[in-house]
């Protein structure tokens, strides 16, 4: 059962303020009619004006008459003004709340472009409007990402499924034999689907596991920036040699407190991304520098670069600036998403910059040297995929 319909907020606010005005009026009446004459009589007595000649009674009667003639119109005017102001304030607040309610209803219905005006009722209403507008903006970004992700997933799955289906039909119709070549094509298709499923699982574990449970899954320990870089370079060198891309490291071994496995995962993903977008003969350089209380890792490549319209989206899940190149090289579009989540879990930030297509790209990771705030070592195993 639903609760009975209540009066509108503006009406209730107006009735409440009117009640306050009436209580004040009654209080003032009691003071003027009951208390004030007694006090005036006491003052007369202290002044030596008393007796049975009727002078005291005449003075007190004159006082009451003058008081009532002066107080009554003043009280009436005050009540009218107070009720009028209460009505105006109630209507204005009701209008602002109604607009806020309408706007949030539109946002709840999926119209994320809706925005709320501050209405000029004060800082609290302005902060509330800003919060609702920020909520609408984030919901719009989330919905856009979700739609793009669904479209990307559909595109990713369509090709291997179509390949598997066409080869199975050919085998069933006797057009192709179930030989090693056919089985190899089918296995390639299933491996692509399996890799997609693993990528989805990996990014979910990173974004939901760390973000929801907090930095207790980050296990910081004292280490050195160059030590982390050298370890990541050693792992990436074979793939770089095979691709004909040079990988160089410079910088000092700056002390910092981080989770070595997680930062190694960050560097590995950045190295992998740079290698895929750098042609043979190109160079990828990683540099470590000290900037105030932070340690900065810079991964710069001489590859294909990033257009300006893609820079703000490169860390979104499944986003690929060069769709054809990334699919051909095996990228799924979640490596940089994992980089962002892991860096932010350390209390740091990551940015991408590029002068444009053909000018290479620079990824900058900034981590606090002292480690993530309030982080404590955890015995929980690290099981996130790169």
ZANUZA-574219 format. One record per residue (C-alpha): residue number from 1; residue in one letter; y, z, x. Coordinates in Angstrom, 1 decimal, always signed. Layout:
% residues N
SITE   n res     py     pz     px
SITE NUM   A      Y      Z      X
...
END
This chain:
% residues 386
SITE   n res     py     pz     px
SITE   1   X   +0.0   +0.0   +0.0
SITE   2   X   +3.5   -0.8   +1.2
SITE   3   X   +6.3   +1.8   +1.2
SITE   4   X   +8.9   +1.4   -1.5
SITE   5   X  +12.0   -0.7   -0.7
SITE   6   X  +14.7   +1.5   +0.8
SITE   7   X  +18.4   +1.1   +0.6
SITE   8   X  +20.0   -1.3   +3.1
SITE   9   X  +21.1   +0.2   +6.4
SITE  10   X  +24.8   -0.4   +5.8
SITE  11   X  +24.6   +1.3   +2.4
SITE  12   X  +22.9   +4.3   +3.8
SITE  13   X  +25.4   +4.5   +6.7
SITE  14   X  +28.3   +4.3   +4.2
SITE  15   X  +26.8   +6.9   +1.9
SITE  16   X  +26.2   +9.2   +4.9
SITE  17   X  +29.8   +8.9   +6.2
SITE  18   X  +31.1   +9.4   +2.6
SITE  19   X  +29.1  +12.6   +2.2
SITE  20   X  +30.6  +13.8   +5.5
SITE  21   X  +34.1  +13.1   +4.1
SITE  22   X  +33.4  +14.9   +0.9
SITE  23   X  +32.0  +17.9   +2.7
SITE  24   X  +35.2  +18.0   +4.8
SITE  25   X  +37.3  +17.7   +1.6
SITE  26   X  +35.5  +20.6   +0.0
SITE  27   X  +35.9  +22.7   +3.2
SITE  28   X  +39.6  +21.9   +3.3
SITE  29   X  +40.0  +22.8   -0.4
SITE  30   X  +38.3  +26.2   +0.1
SITE  31   X  +40.6  +26.9   +3.0
SITE  32   X  +43.8  +25.9   +1.1
SITE  33   X  +43.0  +27.6   -2.2
SITE  34   X  +41.0  +30.7   -1.2
SITE  35   X  +41.7  +31.6   +2.4
SITE  36   X  +45.3  +30.4   +3.0
SITE  37   X  +46.9  +32.6   +0.2
SITE  38   X  +45.3  +35.7   +1.4
SITE  39   X  +46.4  +35.0   +5.0
SITE  40   X  +50.0  +34.4   +3.7
SITE  41   X  +49.9  +37.6   +1.7
SITE  42   X  +48.9  +39.5   +4.9
SITE  43   X  +51.8  +37.9   +6.8
SITE  44   X  +54.2  +39.0   +4.1
SITE  45   X  +52.9  +42.6   +4.2
SITE  46   X  +53.4  +42.6   +8.0
SITE  47   X  +56.9  +41.4   +7.6
SITE  48   X  +57.7  +44.3   +5.3
SITE  49   X  +58.0  +42.2   +2.1
SITE  50   X  +56.1  +44.1   -0.5
SITE  51   X  +56.7  +46.0   -3.6
SITE  52   X  +56.5  +46.0   -7.4
SITE  53   X  +59.7  +44.1   -8.1
SITE  54   X  +57.8  +40.8   -8.4
SITE  55   X  +59.3  +39.3   -5.3
SITE  56   X  +56.1  +39.2   -3.5
SITE  57   X  +54.3  +37.5   -6.4
SITE  58   X  +57.1  +35.0   -6.7
SITE  59   X  +56.9  +34.1   -3.0
SITE  60   X  +53.1  +33.8   -3.1
SITE  61   X  +53.3  +31.6   -6.2
SITE  62   X  +55.8  +29.3   -4.6
SITE  63   X  +53.6  +29.1   -1.5
SITE  64   X  +50.6  +28.1   -3.5
SITE  65   X  +52.6  +25.5   -5.5
SITE  66   X  +54.1  +24.0   -2.3
SITE  67   X  +50.8  +24.0   -0.6
SITE  68   X  +49.0  +22.2   -3.4
SITE  69   X  +51.8  +19.7   -3.9
SITE  70   X  +51.7  +18.8   -0.2
SITE  71   X  +48.0  +19.1   +0.4
SITE  72   X  +46.7  +17.2   -2.6
SITE  73   X  +48.2  +13.8   -1.9
SITE  74   X  +47.5  +14.1   +1.8
SITE  75   X  +43.9  +14.9   +1.1
SITE  76   X  +43.6  +12.0   -1.3
SITE  77   X  +45.1   +9.6   +1.2
SITE  78   X  +42.9  +10.9   +4.0
SITE  79   X  +39.8  +10.5   +1.8
SITE  80   X  +40.7   +7.0   +0.8
SITE  81   X  +41.4   +6.0   +4.4
SITE  82   X  +38.2   +7.7   +5.7
SITE  83   X  +36.0   +6.0   +3.0
SITE  84   X  +37.6   +2.6   +3.7
SITE  85   X  +37.0   +2.9   +7.4
SITE  86   X  +33.5   +4.1   +6.8
SITE  87   X  +32.9   +1.1   +4.6
SITE  88   X  +34.3   -1.3   +7.2
SITE  89   X  +32.2   +0.3  +10.0
SITE  90   X  +29.1   +0.3   +7.9
SITE  91   X  +29.5   -3.4   +7.0
SITE  92   X  +30.1   -4.4  +10.6
SITE  93   X  +27.1   -2.4  +11.9
SITE  94   X  +25.0   -3.8   +9.0
SITE  95   X  +26.0   -7.3   +9.8
SITE  96   X  +25.1   -6.8  +13.5
SITE  97   X  +21.8   -5.2  +12.7
SITE  98   X  +21.0   -8.0  +10.2
SITE  99   X  +21.8  -10.7  +12.7
SITE 100   X  +19.6   -8.9  +15.3
SITE 101   X  +16.8   -8.6  +12.7
SITE 102   X  +17.1  -12.3  +11.8
SITE 103   X  +17.1  -13.4  +15.4
SITE 104   X  +14.1  -11.3  +16.4
SITE 105   X  +12.3  -12.7  +13.3
SITE 106   X  +13.0  -16.2  +14.5
SITE 107   X  +11.8  -15.3  +18.0
SITE 108   X   +8.6  -13.8  +16.5
SITE 109   X   +8.1  -17.1  +14.6
SITE 110   X   +8.2  -19.0  +17.9
SITE 111   X  +11.8  -20.2  +17.9
SITE 112   X  +12.4  -18.9  +21.5
SITE 113   X  +15.7  -20.8  +21.8
SITE 114   X  +17.3  -18.2  +19.5
SITE 115   X  +19.9  -16.0  +21.1
SITE 116   X  +21.7  -12.8  +19.9
SITE 117   X  +25.4  -12.2  +20.1
SITE 118   X  +26.7   -8.9  +21.5
SITE 119   X  +28.8   -8.4  +18.3
SITE 120   X  +31.4   -6.2  +20.1
SITE 121   X  +30.0   -2.9  +18.8
SITE 122   X  +29.8   -1.3  +22.2
SITE 123   X  +27.7   -1.1  +25.4
SITE 124   X  +24.5   -0.1  +23.7
SITE 125   X  +24.5   -3.1  +21.3
SITE 126   X  +25.4   -5.4  +24.1
SITE 127   X  +22.5   -4.1  +26.2
SITE 128   X  +20.2   -4.5  +23.2
SITE 129   X  +21.3   -8.1  +22.7
SITE 130   X  +20.9   -8.9  +26.4
SITE 131   X  +17.3   -7.4  +26.3
SITE 132   X  +16.4   -9.4  +23.2
SITE 133   X  +17.8  -12.6  +24.8
SITE 134   X  +15.9  -11.9  +28.0
SITE 135   X  +12.7  -11.3  +26.0
SITE 136   X  +13.2  -14.7  +24.2
SITE 137   X  +13.8  -16.5  +27.5
SITE 138   X  +10.7  -15.0  +29.1
SITE 139   X   +8.6  -15.8  +26.0
SITE 140   X   +9.9  -19.4  +26.1
SITE 141   X   +8.9  -19.6  +29.8
SITE 142   X   +5.5  -18.1  +29.0
SITE 143   X   +4.9  -20.5  +26.1
SITE 144   X   +6.0  -23.5  +28.3
SITE 145   X   +3.6  -22.4  +31.0
SITE 146   X   +0.8  -21.9  +28.6
SITE 147   X   +1.2  -25.3  +27.1
SITE 148   X   +1.4  -27.0  +30.5
SITE 149   X   -1.7  -25.0  +31.6
SITE 150   X   -3.7  -26.1  +28.6
SITE 151   X   -2.6  -29.7  +29.1
SITE 152   X   -3.6  -29.4  +32.8
SITE 153   X   -6.9  -27.8  +32.0
SITE 154   X   -7.6  -30.6  +29.5
SITE 155   X   -6.8  -33.2  +32.1
SITE 156   X   -8.8  -31.5  +34.8
SITE 157   X  -11.9  -31.2  +32.6
SITE 158   X  -11.6  -34.6  +31.0
SITE 159   X  -12.4  -36.6  +34.2
SITE 160   X  -15.5  -34.9  +35.4
SITE 161   X  -16.9  -34.5  +31.9
SITE 162   X  -16.3  -38.3  +31.2
SITE 163   X  -18.0  -39.1  +34.5
SITE 164   X  -21.0  -36.9  +33.8
SITE 165   X  -21.3  -38.2  +30.2
SITE 166   X  -21.1  -41.8  +31.2
SITE 167   X  -23.8  -41.5  +34.0
SITE 168   X  -26.1  -39.5  +31.7
SITE 169   X  -25.8  -42.3  +29.0
SITE 170   X  -26.5  -44.9  +31.7
SITE 171   X  -29.6  -43.0  +32.7
SITE 172   X  -30.7  -42.6  +29.1
SITE 173   X  -30.2  -46.4  +28.4
SITE 174   X  -32.0  -47.3  +31.5
SITE 175   X  -29.0  -48.9  +33.1
SITE 176   X  -29.0  -46.5  +36.0
SITE 177   X  -31.9  -44.7  +37.6
SITE 178   X  -31.9  -41.0  +38.2
SITE 179   X  -31.8  -41.6  +41.9
SITE 180   X  -30.0  -39.7  +44.7
SITE 181   X  -26.7  -41.5  +44.1
SITE 182   X  -26.6  -40.7  +40.4
SITE 183   X  -27.6  -37.1  +41.0
SITE 184   X  -24.8  -36.9  +43.6
SITE 185   X  -22.2  -38.1  +41.2
SITE 186   X  -23.4  -35.7  +38.6
SITE 187   X  -23.4  -32.8  +41.1
SITE 188   X  -19.8  -33.7  +42.2
SITE 189   X  -18.7  -33.5  +38.6
SITE 190   X  -20.3  -30.2  +38.0
SITE 191   X  -18.9  -28.8  +41.3
SITE 192   X  -15.4  -29.8  +40.2
SITE 193   X  -15.9  -28.0  +36.9
SITE 194   X  -17.3  -25.0  +38.7
SITE 195   X  -14.3  -25.0  +41.1
SITE 196   X  -11.9  -25.1  +38.1
SITE 197   X  -13.7  -22.1  +36.5
SITE 198   X  -13.5  -20.2  +39.8
SITE 199   X   -9.8  -20.9  +40.2
SITE 200   X   -9.2  -19.6  +36.6
SITE 201   X  -11.1  -16.5  +37.4
SITE 202   X   -9.3  -16.0  +40.7
SITE 203   X   -5.8  -16.3  +39.3
SITE 204   X   -6.7  -14.0  +36.4
SITE 205   X   -8.0  -11.3  +38.7
SITE 206   X   -4.9  -11.5  +40.8
SITE 207   X   -2.3  -11.6  +38.1
SITE 208   X   -4.0   -9.2  +35.7
SITE 209   X   -5.8   -7.0  +38.1
SITE 210   X   -3.0   -6.2  +40.5
SITE 211   X   -0.1   -6.5  +38.0
SITE 212   X   -1.7   -4.3  +35.4
SITE 213   X   -3.3   -1.7  +37.7
SITE 214   X   -0.4   -1.6  +40.1
SITE 215   X   -0.3   -1.5  +43.9
SITE 216   X   -3.3   +0.8  +44.0
SITE 217   X   -5.4   -2.3  +44.8
SITE 218   X   -3.2   -2.9  +47.8
SITE 219   X   -4.6   -1.0  +50.8
SITE 220   X   -1.7   -0.8  +53.4
SITE 221   X   -2.3   +0.1  +57.0
SITE 222   X   -0.2   -0.2  +60.2
SITE 223   X   -0.6   -3.6  +61.9
SITE 224   X   +1.5   -6.3  +63.6
SITE 225   X   +3.1   -9.4  +62.1
SITE 226   X   +2.0  -11.7  +65.0
SITE 227   X   -1.5  -10.2  +64.8
SITE 228   X   -1.8  -11.2  +61.2
SITE 229   X   -0.4  -14.7  +61.9
SITE 230   X   -2.8  -15.3  +64.9
SITE 231   X   -5.8  -14.3  +62.7
SITE 232   X   -4.8  -16.6  +59.9
SITE 233   X   -4.1  -19.5  +62.5
SITE 234   X   -7.6  -19.0  +63.9
SITE 235   X   -9.2  -19.4  +60.5
SITE 236   X   -7.1  -22.5  +59.6
SITE 237   X   -7.3  -24.3  +63.0
SITE 238   X  -10.6  -26.2  +62.3
SITE 239   X   -9.3  -27.7  +59.0
SITE 240   X   -6.0  -28.6  +60.8
SITE 241   X   -7.8  -30.3  +63.6
SITE 242   X   -9.9  -32.3  +61.2
SITE 243   X   -6.7  -33.4  +59.3
SITE 244   X   -4.9  -34.3  +62.6
SITE 245   X   -2.1  -31.8  +61.9
SITE 246   X   -0.7  -29.4  +64.5
SITE 247   X   -0.4  -25.7  +63.7
SITE 248   X   +1.9  -23.6  +65.9
SITE 249   X   +2.9  -19.9  +65.8
SITE 250   X   +6.0  -18.2  +67.2
SITE 251   X   +7.6  -14.8  +67.0
SITE 252   X   +7.0  -11.3  +68.1
SITE 253   X   +4.3   -8.8  +66.9
SITE 254   X   +6.7   -6.8  +64.7
SITE 255   X   +5.1   -3.5  +63.4
SITE 256   X   +4.6   -3.3  +59.7
SITE 257   X   +2.5   -1.6  +57.1
SITE 258   X   +0.7   -3.9  +54.7
SITE 259   X   -2.8   -4.8  +53.5
SITE 260   X   -4.0   -7.1  +56.3
SITE 261   X   -6.6   -8.8  +54.0
SITE 262   X   -4.0   -9.6  +51.4
SITE 263   X   -1.3  -10.8  +53.8
SITE 264   X   -4.0  -12.9  +55.5
SITE 265   X   -4.8  -14.4  +52.1
SITE 266   X   -1.1  -15.2  +51.6
SITE 267   X   -0.8  -16.9  +55.0
SITE 268   X   -4.1  -18.7  +54.5
SITE 269   X   -2.9  -20.1  +51.2
SITE 270   X   +0.5  -21.2  +52.6
SITE 271   X   -1.3  -22.8  +55.6
SITE 272   X   -3.6  -24.7  +53.2
SITE 273   X   -0.7  -25.9  +51.1
SITE 274   X   +1.2  -27.1  +54.1
SITE 275   X   -1.8  -28.9  +55.6
SITE 276   X   -2.5  -30.8  +52.3
SITE 277   X   +1.1  -32.0  +52.2
SITE 278   X   +1.6  -32.9  +55.9
SITE 279   X   +0.4  -36.3  +57.1
SITE 280   X   -1.7  -36.8  +60.3
SITE 281   X   +0.5  -36.3  +63.3
SITE 282   X   +2.7  -33.8  +61.5
SITE 283   X   +3.4  -30.2  +62.5
SITE 284   X   +3.3  -26.9  +60.6
SITE 285   X   +5.1  -24.0  +62.3
SITE 286   X   +4.8  -20.3  +61.3
SITE 287   X   +7.5  -17.9  +62.6
SITE 288   X   +7.8  -14.1  +62.4
SITE 289   X  +11.3  -12.5  +62.6
SITE 290   X  +12.8   -9.1  +61.9
SITE 291   X  +15.5   -8.9  +59.3
SITE 292   X  +16.8   -5.4  +58.8
SITE 293   X  +14.1   -3.3  +57.3
SITE 294   X  +12.0   -6.4  +56.4
SITE 295   X   +9.6   -8.7  +58.3
SITE 296   X  +10.0  -12.4  +57.5
SITE 297   X   +7.2  -14.9  +57.8
SITE 298   X   +8.4  -18.6  +57.7
SITE 299   X   +6.0  -21.5  +57.2
SITE 300   X   +7.7  -24.8  +57.8
SITE 301   X   +6.1  -28.2  +57.7
SITE 302   X   +7.1  -31.8  +58.4
SITE 303   X   +5.3  -33.1  +55.3
SITE 304   X   +6.3  -34.9  +52.1
SITE 305   X   +8.9  -32.3  +51.0
SITE 306   X   +9.6  -31.1  +47.5
SITE 307   X  +12.1  -32.6  +45.0
SITE 308   X  +14.8  -30.2  +43.8
SITE 309   X  +13.5  -30.2  +40.2
SITE 310   X  +10.2  -28.8  +41.4
SITE 311   X  +11.4  -26.0  +43.7
SITE 312   X  +11.7  -23.4  +40.9
SITE 313   X   +8.2  -24.1  +39.6
SITE 314   X   +6.0  -24.4  +42.7
SITE 315   X   +4.8  -20.8  +42.3
SITE 316   X   +3.8  -21.3  +38.6
SITE 317   X   +0.1  -21.4  +38.0
SITE 318   X   -1.5  -24.9  +37.9
SITE 319   X   +1.9  -26.5  +38.7
SITE 320   X   +1.7  -29.4  +41.1
SITE 321   X   +4.7  -31.4  +42.3
SITE 322   X   +2.5  -34.3  +43.5
SITE 323   X   -0.3  -34.4  +41.0
SITE 324   X   -2.2  -37.3  +42.4
SITE 325   X   -2.1  -36.1  +46.0
SITE 326   X   -3.1  -32.5  +45.1
SITE 327   X   -6.1  -33.6  +43.1
SITE 328   X   -7.2  -36.0  +45.8
SITE 329   X   -6.9  -33.2  +48.4
SITE 330   X   -8.7  -30.6  +46.2
SITE 331   X   -5.8  -28.4  +45.3
SITE 332   X   -5.9  -26.7  +41.9
SITE 333   X   -2.3  -25.5  +41.7
SITE 334   X   -3.0  -21.7  +41.9
SITE 335   X   -2.8  -21.0  +45.6
SITE 336   X   +1.0  -20.5  +45.6
SITE 337   X   +0.7  -18.4  +42.4
SITE 338   X   -1.7  -16.1  +44.2
SITE 339   X   +0.8  -16.0  +47.1
SITE 340   X   +3.6  -14.9  +44.8
SITE 341   X   +1.6  -12.2  +43.1
SITE 342   X   +0.3  -10.7  +46.3
SITE 343   X   +3.7  -10.7  +48.0
SITE 344   X   +5.4   -9.0  +45.0
SITE 345   X   +2.5   -6.5  +44.9
SITE 346   X   +3.7   -5.5  +48.4
SITE 347   X   +7.2   -5.1  +47.2
SITE 348   X   +8.3   -8.4  +48.9
SITE 349   X   +9.5  -11.8  +47.8
SITE 350   X   +8.6  -15.4  +48.5
SITE 351   X  +10.8  -18.5  +48.2
SITE 352   X  +10.5  -22.2  +48.8
SITE 353   X  +13.1  -24.6  +50.1
SITE 354   X  +13.2  -28.3  +50.9
SITE 355   X  +15.9  -30.9  +51.7
SITE 356   X  +14.0  -33.3  +49.4
SITE 357   X  +11.1  -35.8  +49.5
SITE 358   X  +10.0  -36.7  +53.0
SITE 359   X  +12.0  -33.9  +54.6
SITE 360   X   +9.3  -31.3  +54.7
SITE 361   X   +9.3  -27.8  +53.1
SITE 362   X   +9.9  -24.2  +54.2
SITE 363   X   +8.2  -21.2  +52.5
SITE 364   X   +9.7  -17.8  +53.4
SITE 365   X   +7.8  -14.6  +52.8
SITE 366   X   +9.8  -11.3  +53.1
SITE 367   X   +7.9   -8.0  +53.3
SITE 368   X   +9.2   -4.5  +53.8
SITE 369   X   +8.1   -3.3  +57.2
SITE 370   X   +7.3   +0.2  +55.8
SITE 371   X   +4.9   -1.2  +53.2
SITE 372   X   +5.1   -1.2  +49.3
SITE 373   X   +6.9   +1.7  +47.8
SITE 374   X   +4.7   +4.6  +46.8
SITE 375   X   +1.6   +2.7  +48.1
SITE 376   X   -1.3   +4.8  +49.1
SITE 377   X   -4.6   +3.6  +50.6
SITE 378   X   -7.3   +2.9  +48.1
SITE 379   X  -11.1   +2.9  +48.6
SITE 380   X  -11.5   +0.2  +46.0
SITE 381   X  -13.0   -3.0  +47.3
SITE 382   X  -10.9   -6.1  +47.6
SITE 383   X  -12.6   -8.9  +45.7
SITE 384   X   -9.9  -11.5  +45.0
SITE 385   X  -10.5  -15.0  +45.8
SITE 386   X   -8.1  -17.1  +47.8
END
